[in-house]
Amino acid sequence: MRIGPRYDAVCADLTLSGGIIQYVQSLKYLGVCIKAHRTFVCNFDHVKAKFYRTFNCIYAKSFAGNSELITIEVAT
């Protein structure tokens, strides 16, 4: 993966122990998705999706218990 003004330029293949290392458009390092771009860019879409998935699960369960207090606390 390359970051900088020439991030999309074609480069010679890099080899390690006889195998070619592939260029990728994004990678995950310590839980942060970094994208190949002209400037340093992180992608947080997976974090947002996980948040909304968890929120919707808790919110749906609050309706199952018919607890208005929990519904109000979670929604605010």
C-alpha positions, 0 to 999 in steps of 0.5 A: 500500500502506498500513501502520497501524491503517487499512491496510484502509480504502478510499481515494480513487484516486491519479493520476499523469500521468493514470493511476490508481496501484493499491493493492497488498497487498504489494510487494518493495523491495530483495529484502524483501517488505513486507505491508500490515498494522496493523504493519510486517510482512515476508514471508520465505516466498519466501526460505525456499522458495529456501533449501529448493529449493537445499538439496534440490538439493544434498542430492539431488546428494550421493546421486547421487555416493554420497559419504557424507562430503558427505551427512553434512556437508550434513545437519548 
